[in-house]
Amino acid sequence: MAFKSACSVMRSAFGKFRKSHDGNIAVIFAIALVPLLSFVGAAIDYSRANAARSSMQAALDSTALMVSKDLSQGIITPGQINTQAQAYFTALYNNNDAKSVTISATYTASTTVGSTVQVNGTGSVVTDFLKVAGFPNLNFNTSSTSAWGSNLLRVALVLDNTGSMNNYNKIGALQTAAKNLVTQLSGLAKNTGDVYISVIPFAIDVNVGTSNVNASWLRWDLFDPSISTSNCTGGTNAGYMSYATCLGHNYTWHHTVGSPSHSTWGGCVTDRDSTNDVNSAAPSSLATNFIADQDPLCPVTQILPLTYNWTNVNANIGSMTANGATNQTIGLQWGWLSLLQQSPLNAPAESITGTTYQHVIILFTDGLNTGDRWNGDLSNTNSAVDTKMATLCANIKNSGVIIYTVQIDTDGAGQSAVLPACASSTGNFFMLTQPSQIAAAFAQIGTSISKLRVAK
């Protein structure tokens, strides 16, 4: 802008000079021309220096990120930071005007959170015009700081355990990918408790474990231990429905319930009363408590609350088997509940001051919603379940939780109507067609979660 203004002034002066008939105009113009040219020259020199500094800033930002990532993953040691920073910066910075360029990198470790790498850079530009005024060089400097560890992670893995996961060994590919993700995320922990992970296997129900049989947050008014296929009639696949699901569909239950013992309960719970099936209300009443269910297609693997016992996390993932219908809503809700410091799962306290706790849900599924306590025939896609799930997704995201959704479609069922919008952003939704793609998707999610933030 300064250069254009100077040019305008010069054009105006030349115009006046051409039209003038006064002899002293030439002298005045000659005198004025020197500062005008100096002003234009200075603008050019400053513009070159600013461009050199801007490109250095971009190169330092990338350098700080890459060095920090290498250091946090153990690829380099603190003593190798300067050498690695020089290598990255040299490959990135290519401004021809910059001379005498130097950089230095400094690592500041933290015994709690917030370790940093700061990269400082200096350089100069040899002037073309300002040298006349006694300024042969314009010096510049800038810096970039990459910080990590200031965000502590709470991650819920919500994993599909439905029957179709047996096809093409999707369950095996999922287990491998999930364990690799656990390794990737747990490696970000510099201190015990920096990273917690929960595992929520789901089908049409979730399994909270029989050890909770006496929990105050359970309700038993819709429990019948009988799982005979002749108990429920009235619609497609009614014989596979539990007492709670049969009544929820307004079908007929033929078994006499009475006052059954809870000793044969398998640990499953179904959707709690609407609208508490799509919110995070702590259990405190019949409507907010969780319904003990005797689902014949209950997931074998129990949910695992937040923990940093990576052996237990991997063992839980490794024990998953595929069986049952798809109710992504209940899995997603329990993933959310696992991140909360309240009953029933009572997440660990978030008590480190000055720290941001990042809450993440990763939902993986190979199918479309086919049923819940009230809707669906357990075989075909059901839009009513999708509608409930969409409400739940919005509530979770509004609470500040980041959601990643991963769908694999190996049978041509098509893209879910709800999963893309459930994800926190377009880049947080992954559409896969082959089990071999699961590992790469989970690795990309892990990288996204652990992405370092540049703070200038």
C-alpha positions in Angstrom: 0.0 0.0 0.0 2.9 2.4 0.9 4.6 1.6 -2.5 1.4 2.3 -4.4 0.9 5.6 -2.6 4.5 6.7 -3.3 4.0 5.9 -7.0 0.9 8.0 -7.1 2.7 10.9 -5.6 5.5 10.6 -8.2 3.0 10.5 -11.1 1.3 13.6 -9.8 4.6 15.4 -9.4 5.7 14.5 -12.9 2.4 15.7 -14.3 2.7 19.1 -12.6 6.3 19.4 -13.7 5.3 18.8 -17.4 2.6 21.4 -17.3 4.6 24.0 -15.4 6.2 27.0 -17.1 8.0 28.3 -14.0 11.8 27.9 -14.1 12.1 27.0 -10.4 9.9 24.0 -10.7 12.8 21.9 -12.0 14.9 22.7 -9.0 12.0 22.0 -6.6 11.2 18.7 -8.3 14.9 17.6 -8.2 15.0 18.4 -4.5 11.7 16.5 -3.8 12.7 13.5 -5.9 15.4 12.3 -3.5 13.1 11.7 -0.5 10.4 10.3 -2.8 12.8 7.8 -4.2 14.1 7.0 -0.7 10.6 6.5 0.5 9.8 4.0 -2.3 13.0 2.2 -1.8 12.5 1.9 1.9 9.0 0.4 1.3 10.6 -2.2 -1.0 13.3 -3.1 1.4 10.9 -3.4 4.3 8.6 -5.5 2.2 11.4 -8.0 1.4 12.3 -8.2 5.1 8.7 -8.8 6.1 8.3 -11.6 3.6 11.5 -13.2 4.9 10.2 -13.0 8.5 6.8 -14.4 7.6 8.2 -17.4 5.8 10.6 -17.9 8.7 7.6 -17.9 11.1 5.8 -20.6 9.1 9.0 -22.7 8.9 9.6 -22.3 12.7 6.0 -23.3 13.4 6.4 -26.6 11.5 9.8 -27.2 13.0 8.6 -26.8 16.5 5.7 -29.2 15.9 7.8 -31.9 14.3 10.6 -31.7 16.9 8.0 -31.8 19.7 6.4 -34.8 18.2 9.7 -36.6 17.8 10.6 -35.8 21.4 7.3 -36.8 22.9 7.3 -40.2 21.0 10.9 -40.9 22.0 12.3 -40.7 18.5 14.9 -38.2 19.7 16.4 -37.2 23.1 16.5 -33.7 24.5 20.2 -33.5 23.6 19.3 -34.0 19.9 16.7 -31.2 19.7 19.0 -28.5 18.1 20.3 -30.9 15.5 16.9 -32.1 14.6 15.5 -28.6 14.5 18.3 -27.4 12.2 17.5 -30.3 9.8 13.8 -29.6 9.7 14.2 -25.9 9.4 16.8 -26.1 6.6 14.4 -28.3 4.6 11.5 -25.9 5.1 13.0 -22.4 4.8 14.0 -21.3 1.3 13.7 -17.5 1.2 16.5 -16.2 -1.0 16.6 -12.7 0.4 17.3 -13.9 4.0 21.0 -13.8 5.0 22.9 -14.8 8.2 20.0 -17.1 9.3 20.4 -18.8 12.6 18.0 -20.8 14.7 18.1 -22.4 18.2 15.8 -24.8 20.0 15.1 -25.0 23.7 13.3 -27.7 25.6 11.6 -27.0 28.9 10.4 -30.2 30.7 7.5 -30.1 33.1 7.1 -32.4 36.0 3.4 -32.1 35.7 2.0 -30.9 32.4 2.9 -28.4 29.7 6.3 -29.4 28.4 7.5 -27.1 25.6 9.9 -26.8 22.7 10.7 -23.2 21.7 12.5 -22.5 18.4 14.0 -19.0 17.9 15.2 -17.7 14.5 17.1 -14.6 13.4 18.1 -13.3 10.0 18.7 -10.2 7.9 18.0 -8.8 4.5 20.7 -6.8 2.6 19.0 -3.5 1.6 19.0 -2.1 -1.9 17.9 1.5 -1.1 18.2 2.0 2.7 21.9 1.5 2.5 22.1 5.0 1.2 20.6 6.2 4.4 23.1 4.2 6.4 21.1 1.0 6.9 22.9 -1.8 4.9 20.8 -4.5 6.6 17.4 -5.0 8.0 17.4 -7.5 10.9 14.4 -9.6 11.9 13.6 -12.3 14.4 10.7 -14.5 15.4 10.0 -17.7 17.4 7.5 -20.5 17.8 6.6 -22.6 20.9 5.1 -26.0 20.7 3.4 -27.2 23.9 2.1 -30.6 24.8 0.9 -32.4 27.8 -1.3 -29.5 28.9 -4.4 -31.4 27.8 -5.0 -34.5 29.7 -7.0 -37.2 27.9 -10.1 -39.1 28.8 -11.1 -41.3 25.9 -14.0 -43.7 25.5 -13.8 -46.5 23.0 -17.4 -47.4 22.0 -17.0 -50.6 20.0 -19.5 -52.6 18.0 -19.9 -56.2 19.1 -22.9 -57.1 17.0 -23.2 -60.4 15.1 -22.2 -59.0 11.7 -18.8 -58.2 13.1 -18.0 -61.8 12.6 -18.1 -61.4 8.8 -14.7 -60.9 7.2 -13.2 -61.1 10.7 -14.1 -57.4 11.3 -14.0 -58.1 15.0 -10.4 -59.3 14.8 -9.4 -56.3 12.7 -11.1 -54.0 15.2 -9.3 -55.6 18.2 -5.9 -55.1 16.5 -6.6 -51.5 15.6 -8.1 -50.7 19.0 -5.1 -52.2 20.8 -2.7 -50.2 18.6 -4.7 -47.0 19.4 -4.3 -47.8 23.1 -0.5 -48.0 22.6 -0.5 -44.8 20.7 -2.5 -42.8 23.2 -1.0 -44.3 26.3 2.4 -43.3 25.0 1.4 -39.6 25.3 1.2 -40.0 29.1 4.3 -38.5 30.8 2.8 -39.1 34.3 0.3 -41.6 35.7 -3.2 -40.4 35.0 -2.4 -38.2 32.0 -4.4 -40.5 29.8 -7.4 -42.6 30.8 -9.3 -44.9 28.4 -12.7 -46.7 28.9 -14.0 -49.5 26.7 -17.8 -49.8 25.9 -18.7 -52.9 23.9 -22.3 -52.7 22.7 -24.9 -54.6 20.7 -28.6 -53.8 21.5 -27.6 -53.6 25.1 -24.4 -53.1 27.1 -23.1 -55.4 29.8 -22.3 -53.6 33.1 -21.3 -56.8 34.9 -23.0 -59.0 37.4 -20.9 -57.5 40.2 -23.4 -54.5 40.0 -26.4 -56.7 40.9 -27.0 -54.7 44.0 -26.3 -51.3 42.6 -28.8 -48.6 43.6 -28.9 -47.3 40.0 -30.5 -50.5 38.7 -34.2 -51.1 38.3 -35.8 -54.5 38.1 -39.4 -53.9 37.3 -38.9 -55.0 33.6 -36.7 -58.0 34.4 -37.6 -61.6 33.6 -34.7 -64.2 33.6 -36.5 -66.4 31.0 -35.1 -66.1 27.5 -37.3 -68.6 25.7 -38.0 -67.7 22.0 -41.7 -68.3 22.7 -42.0 -65.7 25.4 -42.7 -62.7 23.1 -45.0 -62.6 20.1 -46.4 -59.8 18.0 -43.8 -58.8 15.3 -40.7 -59.7 13.4 -38.0 -61.3 15.5 -40.1 -60.9 18.6 -38.8 -64.2 19.9 -35.4 -62.7 20.3 -36.6 -59.9 22.5 -36.3 -59.6 26.3 -39.1 -58.8 28.6 -38.3 -55.0 28.6 -37.9 -54.9 24.8 -41.1 -56.9 24.2 -43.2 -54.6 26.3 -41.4 -51.5 24.8 -42.5 -52.7 21.3 -46.1 -53.2 22.6 -45.8 -56.9 21.9 -47.2 -59.7 24.1 -45.2 -61.4 26.8 -46.4 -64.9 27.6 -44.2 -65.9 30.5 -45.4 -65.3 34.1 -42.8 -63.0 35.6 -43.6 -63.2 39.3 -40.8 -62.1 41.6 -37.7 -63.6 39.9 -34.4 -64.0 41.6 -31.7 -61.7 40.3 -29.0 -64.4 40.6 -29.3 -65.5 37.0 -29.0 -61.9 35.6 -26.3 -61.8 32.9 -25.2 -58.2 33.6 -27.0 -56.4 30.7 -29.0 -53.2 30.8 -31.2 -51.8 28.1 -32.2 -48.2 27.3 -33.6 -46.2 30.2 -36.8 -44.3 30.0 -37.2 -41.6 27.3 -35.8 -38.9 27.3 -33.2 -40.1 29.8 -31.9 -42.5 27.1 -30.4 -39.5 25.3 -29.1 -37.4 28.2 -26.5 -37.7 31.0 -28.8 -37.4 34.0 -27.4 -39.1 37.0 -29.5 -42.0 38.2 -31.8 -41.0 41.1 -35.3 -42.3 40.3 -37.2 -44.9 38.4 -37.1 -42.9 35.2 -33.3 -42.2 35.4 -32.2 -45.6 36.7 -30.9 -48.3 34.3 -33.1 -51.2 33.4 -31.7 -54.7 34.2 -32.3 -56.8 31.1 -32.0 -60.4 30.3 -31.2 -60.0 26.7 -30.3 -63.4 24.9 -28.0 -61.4 22.7 -26.2 -59.5 25.4 -22.5 -58.6 24.7 -20.2 -61.0 26.4 -17.6 -58.4 27.3 -18.4 -56.0 30.1 -17.9 -52.3 29.9 -14.6 -51.1 31.4 -14.6 -47.7 33.2 -11.8 -45.2 32.7 -8.5 -46.7 33.6 -4.8 -46.4 32.9 -4.2 -50.1 33.4 -3.3 -50.8 29.8 -3.1 -54.5 30.4 -6.7 -54.5 31.5 -7.8 -52.3 28.6 -6.1 -54.6 26.0 -7.5 -57.7 27.7 -11.0 -56.3 27.6 -10.7 -55.5 23.9 -9.3 -58.9 23.3 -12.2 -60.7 24.9 -14.8 -59.1 22.6 -17.1 -61.4 20.6 -19.7 -60.7 18.0 -23.4 -61.3 18.6 -26.6 -59.4 18.6 -28.4 -56.5 17.0 -27.3 -52.9 16.6 -28.2 -50.1 19.0 -25.5 -47.5 18.6 -27.4 -45.1 20.9 -27.0 -47.1 24.0 -23.3 -47.6 23.4 -22.7 -43.9 22.8 -24.6 -43.0 25.9 -22.5 -45.2 28.1 -19.4 -43.9 26.4 -20.5 -40.5 27.5 -21.4 -41.6 31.0 -17.9 -43.2 31.4 -16.4 -39.7 31.1 -18.5 -38.2 33.8 -17.7 -38.0 37.5 -21.1 -39.3 38.6 -22.9 -42.6 39.1 -22.9 -45.2 37.6 -19.3 -45.2 36.4 -17.8 -42.4 38.5 -14.9 -41.2 36.4 -11.8 -40.2 38.2 -11.6 -36.6 39.5 -10.2 -33.9 37.3 -8.4 -32.0 40.0 -5.2 -30.6 38.4 -5.5 -26.9 38.3 -4.5 -25.0 35.2 -5.1 -28.1 33.1 -7.5 -28.8 30.3 -9.2 -32.2 30.3 -10.0 -33.3 26.8 -12.9 -35.7 26.5 -13.2 -37.9 23.4 -15.5 -40.6 22.2 -14.6 -42.9 19.4 -17.6 -44.8 18.1 -16.9 -47.7 15.7 -19.7 -49.7 14.1 -20.1 -52.0 11.1 -23.8 -51.5 10.6 -26.9 -49.4 10.8 -29.2 -49.0 13.8 -31.7 -51.9 13.8 -33.4 -51.7 17.2 -33.7 -50.4 20.7 -36.1 -50.9 23.6 -39.0 -49.4 21.6 -38.2 -49.5 17.9 -36.9 -51.8 15.2 -37.1 -55.5 14.2 -33.4 -56.1 15.1 -32.6 -56.8 11.4 -33.5 -53.8 9.3 -32.4 -50.1 9.6 -34.7 -48.2 11.8 -35.0 -44.4 11.5 -36.6 -43.9 14.9 -33.4 -45.2 16.5 -31.4 -42.9 14.3 -33.5 -39.9 15.4 -32.9 -40.7 19.1 -29.2 -41.1 18.4 -29.0 -37.8 16.6 -30.4 -36.1 19.7 -27.9 -37.9 21.9 -25.0 -36.9 19.6 -26.0 -33.2 19.8 -26.3 -33.4 23.6 -22.8 -34.9 23.8 -21.2 -32.4 21.5 -22.9 -29.5 23.3 -21.3 -30.7 26.5 -17.8 -30.2 25.0 -17.0 -33.9 24.1 -15.2 -34.5 20.8 -16.8 -37.4 18.8 -15.1 -39.5 16.1 -17.3 -41.9 14.3 -16.1 -44.8 12.1 -18.4 -46.9 9.9 -17.3 -49.9 7.9 -19.7 -51.1 5.2 -18.6 -54.4 3.8 -22.0 -55.5 2.5 -23.3 -52.5 0.6 -25.8 -51.4 3.2 -24.8 -47.8 2.6 -23.7 -44.9 4.7 -25.4 -44.2 8.0 -27.9 -41.4 8.0 -26.7 -40.2 11.4 -23.0 -41.1 11.9 -21.5 -38.3 9.7 -23.4 -35.6 11.5 -22.7 -37.3 14.9 -19.0 -36.7 14.4 -17.7 -33.3 15.7 -16.5 -32.3 12.2 -16.4 -33.7 8.7 -12.8 -34.9 9.3 -13.9 -36.8 12.3 -16.1 -39.2 10.3 -14.5 -42.2 8.6 -16.3 -44.3 6.0 -14.6 -47.7 5.4 -15.3 -50.6 3.1 -12.6 -53.1 4.1 -11.4 -54.5 7.5 -7.8 -53.7 6.4 -8.7 -50.0 6.6 -9.7 -50.0 10.3 -6.1 -49.8 11.5 -5.3 -46.8 9.4 -8.4 -45.0 10.5 -7.7 -45.6 14.2 -4.1 -44.5 13.7 -5.3 -41.3 12.1 -7.7 -40.7 14.9 -4.9 -41.2 17.4 -2.7 -38.7 15.6 -5.5 -36.2 15.6 -6.1 -36.6 19.3 -2.5 -36.2 20.1 -1.9 -33.3 17.7 0.3 -30.7 19.2 -0.7 -27.1 19.4 1.5 -24.3 18.3 1.4 -21.3 20.7 3.2 -18.2 19.3 
